[in-house]
Amino acid sequence: MNTLFQPYRLNDTLTLANRFMMAPLTRCMAGPGLVPTEQMAAYYARRADIGLIISEATIIRPDGQGYPNTPGLYSPEQIAGWKKVTSAVHANGGKIFAQLWHVGRLSHPFFHHGEVLAPSAVAHEGTVPRMRELEYQVPRPLTVAEIGQLAEDYAQAAANAIEAGFDGVEIHGANGYLIDQFLHHSSNLRSDQYGGSPENMSRFALEVVDAVNARIGADRVGLRLSPGAYVHLEGDKRDRAVFDYLLAELNQRALAYVHLGIFDDSLTFDYLDGRASDYLRAHYDGHLVGVGNYSADTALDAIKANRFDLVAIGRPLIANPDYLAKVQKGEALTPYADAMLTELV
C-alpha cells in the first residue's frame, strides 16, 4: 500500500499527498439559488486527506442544469458558497478541483425556462433522474456563434472557480454530457466545422481546453473523458477515430491529468480493443486517473502494472469519510447504500 500513500507530483504547481482522488459525486444537495451549503463544506472537509477532491459536477451557466439542486459556479452567491467549501478543505490540509459541467441535451426547460441546446437535434430517450415526470426533449442545435460563447463560458467558470479558492478545475467532457455529445456520432450529426470528421468533432472539446488553459493555466486543468459510450449515448465504431485524434491533440497540450469517466472499468468496448482505461493509457502521454469500482487493492495492482497513475474513489467515499484511515489500518469499509445519497456525512 505504500505506493498509494506516497506524494504524487502532477506538475510544478501541484503535488498531491497521495495517489487517491475523490471522484465527482452528484448529490443534488445545493441550497436556494444553487448555492453550496455549510453542510456541503463540512462534507468535503471530512475527506480532505484524499490527495485531490474533485467536486460534484458544477453548472457553468443556467441552461447547463439537468438535475435538481445541483450547484452552480456562475453567480456571486454561488462563488461565495464555494469559498466556504474550499476554505474548509484547505483548513484540513486538502486540495480540491471544481468539475465544470454543462449537460447539453440532458437538460430540461423546467430548470431554466429556456431552450435545450446540444450539438444536434437528437433527443435522449427517457426521463430526468429524480424527476421522472419530466421527459427529455428534442434539443435545438447550437449555432457556431453559440458554441464559441460556450467555450468562453467554461473559461469564465474556471476563473470563478479560482476566485472561489479552488486549486484548479476538471472539465467534464464525459458521461454523455455536452462536450461528450460532440465527440460521439450518435449525438453529433453536424455537417459544419463541428461535425462529420474526427478533427471537426474534436474541435469544441479542444476549444474549451484551450480557453480554460489560457484563463487559469494548464497546470490547474484536468479533463474527464469517456471514449467508450456507456451512459446517455450509443456507441459507434467510428467514435474510435474521434478519440484517436483528440488524444493526439491533447498530447500537444499541457494538462494536469486526464480522468476516465466510467462507472465500471471492467467494461470492454470492441472499438477500443478492450477497457477504456487501457485505451487511454495507450494513446495519452500524460498523467492518467483510473476509476470504476476499484478497491485500494485492485487500484494498487493497476498502478503497479502501469495501467494508470492515480485512482479516483466514488461511492466508498460517500459511505466512509475516513476511507484512507480504514485502508491504512486494514479495517472493513462501511458498505455503500443509495440512502446515503440524501445524507451529508
C-alpha positions in Angstrom: 0.0 0.0 0.0 3.0 2.3 0.4 2.8 3.3 -3.3 -0.7 4.6 -2.9 0.2 6.7 0.1 3.3 8.4 -1.3 3.1 12.0 -2.5 2.5 12.3 -6.3 3.7 15.3 -8.3 1.4 16.4 -11.1 3.5 19.4 -12.2 5.4 22.4 -10.8 2.2 23.8 -9.3 0.6 20.7 -7.7 1.9 17.8 -5.7 -0.7 15.6 -4.1 -0.4 14.0 -0.7 -1.2 10.5 -2.1 -2.5 8.8 -5.2 -6.1 8.8 -4.3 -8.7 11.2 -5.7 -12.3 11.7 -4.8 -14.4 11.1 -7.8 -17.1 13.7 -8.7 -20.3 12.6 -7.0 -23.5 14.3 -7.8 -25.5 14.7 -4.6 -28.3 17.3 -5.5 -27.8 19.0 -2.2 -27.3 22.6 -3.1 -29.4 25.3 -1.5 -31.6 28.0 -3.0 -30.1 29.7 -6.0 -28.0 26.5 -6.4 -25.6 27.8 -3.8 -23.3 25.4 -1.9 -24.3 25.0 1.8 -22.5 24.8 5.1 -23.3 21.1 5.1 -21.5 20.6 1.8 -18.5 22.4 3.2 -18.4 20.0 6.2 -18.9 17.0 3.9 -15.9 17.9 1.7 -13.7 18.9 4.7 -14.1 15.4 6.2 -12.5 13.9 3.1 -9.6 16.4 2.8 -7.0 13.7 3.4 -7.7 12.4 -0.1 -4.9 13.6 -2.5 -7.3 15.6 -4.6 -11.0 16.1 -4.2 -13.0 16.6 -7.5 -16.2 18.4 -6.6 -19.6 17.3 -7.6 -20.4 18.4 -11.2 -21.0 22.1 -11.1 -23.0 24.1 -13.7 -21.2 26.7 -15.7 -24.4 28.6 -16.6 -28.2 28.2 -16.0 -29.1 26.3 -19.2 -26.5 23.6 -18.2 -28.6 22.2 -15.4 -30.0 18.7 -15.8 -30.7 17.6 -12.2 -32.4 19.2 -9.3 -30.4 21.2 -6.7 -27.0 20.8 -8.4 -24.6 23.7 -7.5 -23.6 26.4 -10.0 -20.4 28.5 -10.4 -21.8 31.5 -12.3 -23.3 33.8 -9.7 -21.7 35.8 -6.9 -23.7 33.9 -4.3 -22.5 30.6 -5.7 -18.9 31.7 -5.7 -19.3 32.9 -2.1 -20.8 29.5 -1.2 -17.9 27.6 -2.8 -15.4 29.8 -0.9 -16.8 28.2 2.3 -16.2 24.8 0.9 -12.7 25.4 -0.4 -11.7 27.2 2.9 -12.9 24.2 4.9 -11.0 21.7 2.7 -7.8 23.8 2.8 -8.1 24.2 6.6 -7.9 20.4 6.8 -4.8 20.3 4.5 -6.6 19.2 1.4 -6.8 20.1 -2.3 -10.0 20.5 -4.4 -10.8 21.0 -8.0 -14.2 22.2 -9.3 -15.7 20.0 -12.0 -17.2 22.2 -14.7 -20.4 20.9 -16.3 -23.0 21.6 -18.9 -25.4 18.7 -19.6 -26.4 19.7 -23.1 -29.4 17.7 -24.4 -29.8 16.2 -20.9 -31.2 19.5 -19.6 -34.9 20.4 -19.4 -36.8 23.7 -19.7 -38.1 23.0 -16.1 -34.8 24.1 -14.8 -34.1 27.3 -16.7 -37.3 28.1 -18.7 -35.3 28.2 -21.9 -34.3 26.0 -24.8 -32.4 22.8 -24.5 -29.2 23.1 -26.5 -27.0 20.4 -28.0 -24.8 19.7 -31.0 -27.7 18.2 -32.9 -31.5 17.8 -32.7 -31.3 14.3 -31.3 -33.2 13.7 -28.0 -32.0 11.4 -25.3 -34.8 8.9 -24.6 -36.1 8.7 -21.1 -36.9 11.0 -18.2 -34.9 13.3 -15.9 -33.4 11.5 -12.8 -35.2 12.2 -9.6 -37.9 14.0 -11.6 -39.4 11.1 -13.6 -42.4 13.2 -14.7 -40.1 15.2 -17.0 -39.3 13.6 -20.4 -36.3 14.7 -22.3 -37.0 17.0 -25.2 -35.5 17.3 -28.7 -32.8 20.0 -28.3 -32.1 22.9 -30.6 -28.7 22.6 -32.4 -26.2 25.2 -31.3 -25.1 27.8 -33.7 -21.4 28.3 -34.4 -21.5 31.6 -32.5 -23.2 29.9 -29.5 -20.5 27.2 -29.5 -17.9 29.9 -29.3 -19.7 31.5 -26.4 -19.9 28.3 -24.6 -16.1 27.9 -24.7 -15.8 31.3 -23.2 -18.4 30.4 -20.5 -16.3 27.4 -19.5 -13.3 29.7 -19.2 -15.3 32.2 -17.1 -16.5 29.4 -14.8 -12.8 28.3 -14.4 -11.9 31.9 -13.4 -14.8 31.9 -11.0 -13.5 28.6 -9.5 -10.1 30.2 -8.8 -11.9 33.2 -7.3 -13.8 30.8 -5.1 -10.5 29.2 -3.8 -10.4 26.0 -5.8 -6.9 24.6 -6.6 -8.0 24.0 -10.2 -10.8 22.7 -12.4 -11.7 19.5 -14.1 -13.5 20.0 -17.4 -16.4 17.4 -17.6 -16.1 16.0 -21.1 -17.5 12.6 -20.3 -20.6 10.6 -19.5 -22.8 11.8 -22.3 -22.9 15.5 -21.3 -22.4 18.4 -23.6 -18.7 18.1 -24.6 -19.1 14.3 -24.9 -22.1 14.8 -27.2 -19.8 16.5 -29.7 -17.4 13.5 -29.6 -19.8 10.7 -30.5 -21.6 10.0 -33.8 -24.9 9.0 -32.2 -25.3 12.6 -30.8 -23.4 14.7 -33.3 -24.9 14.8 -36.7 -23.5 18.1 -37.7 -22.0 18.8 -41.2 -20.2 22.1 -40.4 -16.8 22.7 -38.7 -18.0 20.9 -35.6 -19.1 17.6 -37.1 -18.5 14.9 -39.7 -14.8 14.2 -39.2 -12.6 13.4 -36.2 -11.0 16.8 -36.4 -14.3 18.6 -36.5 -16.0 16.6 -33.8 -13.0 17.2 -31.5 -12.9 20.9 -32.2 -15.3 22.0 -29.4 -13.5 19.9 -26.7 -10.2 21.4 -27.7 -11.5 24.9 -27.8 -12.8 24.5 -24.3 -9.4 23.1 -23.1 -7.6 25.9 -24.8 -9.9 28.6 -23.4 -9.7 27.3 -19.9 -5.9 26.8 -20.0 -5.5 30.3 -21.3 -7.6 31.7 -18.4 -6.2 29.9 -15.4 -3.1 28.0 -16.5 -2.8 24.4 -17.8 -1.2 23.2 -14.5 -4.6 23.7 -12.9 -6.7 21.9 -15.5 -7.8 18.3 -15.8 -10.2 16.7 -18.3 -12.6 13.9 -17.9 -13.3 11.7 -21.0 -15.5 8.7 -21.9 -14.0 7.2 -25.1 -16.4 4.3 -24.6 -20.1 5.3 -24.9 -21.7 3.6 -21.9 -24.3 6.0 -20.5 -26.6 8.6 -22.1 -25.1 7.7 -25.6 -25.0 4.9 -28.1 -21.6 3.6 -29.1 -20.4 3.7 -32.7 -17.2 2.2 -34.1 -16.4 5.5 -35.8 -16.0 7.1 -32.4 -12.6 5.4 -32.1 -11.1 7.7 -34.8 -12.5 10.8 -33.0 -10.8 9.9 -29.7 -7.6 8.9 -31.5 -7.4 12.4 -33.0 -8.5 14.1 -29.8 -5.9 12.4 -27.6 -3.1 13.1 -30.2 -4.1 16.7 -29.9 -4.2 16.7 -26.1 -0.7 15.2 -26.2 0.4 18.5 -27.8 -1.1 20.5 -24.9 -0.3 20.8 -21.2 -2.9 19.4 -18.8 -2.7 18.3 -15.1 -4.3 15.0 -16.0 -6.9 13.1 -18.0 -9.6 11.3 -15.9 -11.5 8.3 -17.3 -15.3 8.7 -17.0 -16.9 5.3 -16.4 -18.8 3.5 -13.6 -17.2 0.1 -14.0 -13.7 -0.3 -15.6 -14.3 -4.0 -16.2 -16.5 -3.0 -19.2 -14.9 -3.6 -22.6 -15.5 -1.9 -26.0 -14.9 -3.6 -29.3 -13.9 -0.4 -31.0 -11.4 0.4 -28.2 -9.9 -3.1 -28.2 -10.9 -3.6 -24.6 -11.1 -1.5 -21.5 -11.4 2.3 -21.9 -8.6 2.8 -19.3 -6.2 0.7 -21.3 -7.1 2.6 -24.5 -6.4 5.9 -22.8 -3.1 4.7 -21.4 -2.0 3.6 -24.9 -2.9 6.9 -26.5 -2.4 9.6 -23.8 1.1 10.5 -22.7 0.2 12.5 -19.5 -1.0 11.6 -16.0 -4.0 9.3 -16.1 -6.6 8.8 -13.5 -8.4 5.4 -13.3 -11.8 4.9 -11.9 -14.7 2.4 -11.9 -15.2 0.1 -9.0 -11.6 -0.1 -7.8 -10.7 -1.1 -4.3 -7.4 0.0 -2.8 -6.0 -3.4 -3.6 -7.1 -3.6 -7.2 -6.0 0.1 -7.7 -2.6 -0.8 -6.4 -2.3 -3.7 -8.8 -3.3 -1.5 -11.7 -0.9 1.3 -10.8 1.9 -1.2 -10.4 1.0 -2.6 -13.8 1.3 1.0 -15.2 -2.4 1.0 -16.3 -2.9 4.4 -14.7 -1.2 6.7 -12.2 -3.9 7.7 -9.7 -7.2 6.2 -8.7 -10.5 8.0 -8.1 -12.8 6.6 -5.5 -16.5 7.2 -5.6 -19.2 5.5 -3.6 -16.9 4.1 -0.9 -16.0 7.7 0.0 -19.7 8.6 0.4 -20.0 5.7 2.9 -16.6 6.2 4.5 -15.4 9.8 5.2 -12.5 8.1 6.9 -11.7 5.9 3.9 -7.9 6.5 3.9 -7.6 5.7 7.6 -9.5 2.5 7.3 -7.5 1.4 4.3 -4.2 2.1 6.1 -5.4 0.2 9.1 -6.8 -2.7 7.1 -10.3 -2.1 8.6 -13.5 -3.1 6.9 -15.3 -0.4 4.9 -18.9 0.5 5.5 -20.9 -0.7 2.5 -22.5 2.0 0.3 -26.3 2.2 0.2 -28.3 4.5 -2.0 -30.0 6.1 1.0 -26.6 7.7 1.8 -27.0 10.0 -1.2 -29.5 12.1 0.8 -27.2 12.4 3.7 -24.1 14.6 4.1 -21.9 12.5 6.5 
